[in-house]
Amino acid sequence: MNGYGTVEAIYRQLGIGVIKKENGERIIFTAGSVKGGDQGFQDIEEGEDVYYRVFNDKIDSIGIARDVWKKHDGGK
């Protein structure tokens, strides 16, 4: 599944973040899933809009992103 949402929280020391979709569902992402790797993860801020792709599997009904990139990057 592909989509977009807003970064709700970033836990930099843990290397994870949470994306909130328009419908209220949440997607978890890791530093390794962000375009640009660790630097890309550091550049993402709470409140920023991002695109994402998720794995088919979920953990306790929460999606896990495999690719995340800033919406203003043109979806590349």
N, C-alpha and C positions, 0 to 999 in steps of 0.2 A: 504494500500500500504506500502511496505517495501522498504528501500533503504539505500544509504549512500551518504554522502557529506562532505563538509568541513565547519567548524564553521567560519562564516564570521564576526559575531559581537556578543559580549556579553554585556548586560546591567545589570550588577550585582545588582545595586540598585533597578532596576525594577523586577529582577528575571526572565528575558527573554533573549533569544538569537536567532540568525538567522543562519540557515544552508543553504549553497548554493550548489545545486545539479550540476552535471557536465553539464547539459543542460542550466544552468543559472537560473532555477526556485529556489525560496526560500521557506524554511519551517521554521515556528516559533516554538520555544520550550520554555517551562517554567522550572523553577528549580524543580518543582514537577514531571516533566516527565523524569528527568535524573536518571539513575541507581545510587543508592547510595544517593538519596535525595539531601538535601542542600549541603552536603560535596561533593557529586559527581558533582554538579553544580559548586562549587568553584574550583574543580580540572580540569574542562574543560577550554581549552585555545583557543583563536582565532587562526585559521590556522590548528587546529587539525581535523583529519578525524573521523567521527562518523557514526554509524548506527542509523536508526530511524524507527519507525512505526508511521503512521499518522491516524488520525480520517478520516472517510469517508467524513465528511462535511468540507467545506472550508470557509474562510472569505475573500470575495472579491478576489477569485481565488488563495488565498495563503493557503497552507496546514498547519495544526497544528499538531505537533508531540505529541503522547501519551506516547511513550517510546523512550529514547535516551541513547546510551552507546558508549563508546570509541571504535573505530575500533580495536585497539590492544588488547581489552579485549576478543577477539575471538568470538564476536557476541553473547555472553551469556546474 
